[in-house]
């Protein structure tokens, strides 16, 4: 999942500090996840999916499909 979080930050052109502020976590928490020291908690994942509702849950959790959800018609 670490790789997908890094991929999302690159795709959205966000710094880890900006990302941390947007989802309401400590910047150090993001750096620990990106470095591989910690795995993202359920709370972290839920905050990310709540803030960025356009991210595919299957992609974030399992690496399946596209990063972004299909637009609803």
N, C-alpha and C positions, 0 to 999 in steps of 0.2 A: 504494500500500500504506500510505502514511503516514496517509491518511484512515481506513482500516480499523483501524489500530492505535489512533488517537484514538477512533474509534467503540467499539472494544472496551473501552478504559479507561473511557469514560463509562458503557457498559452494565454493567460490573462495579464501577463506583464506586471505581476505583483511582487513586491518585496516580501520577505517573511515577516517583517515588522508591520507592514500594511495589512497583510493577511491576518496576523494575530489580532490587530486592533479591530478589524472588521468582524471577526467571529467571537471576539471577547475572551481571548486567552492570552497568557503571558508570552512575549516573544521568545523567552528561553524555552518554553514548551515546544514551539515550532522548531527551533534549532536542534533540540534533542531528538525530535522525530526525524528531521531531515538527515541528521548525522547517523541515525540508526541506533542511538542510545536507548530511546524509548519507542514503544509502539503507540499509535494513536488510541486513545481511550474511546469508549462508546460515546461519552459526552462530547468529545472533540468531533467525532464523526457526525453526530447529530447536529451540532452547531454549524458544521460546514455545510451539511445538506440543507439545513434550514435557511442559511444565509444565501447560498447559491443553489436555488431550487432548480436551476437549469442543468445541474450536473446529474448524470445518470448514476443511480444508486448501484446498479450492477457493475458499472465500470469502476466506481470508487472502491467498492468492497471486494469485487472478484476479478476485475480486469476484463470483464466481458463487454463486448460491444463498443459503441462510441462514447467519448467523454461527455458529450452533450445529449440531452434528451431530444427526441424528435419534436418539432413544433406541433402543438395541438391545432387541429383544424376546427 
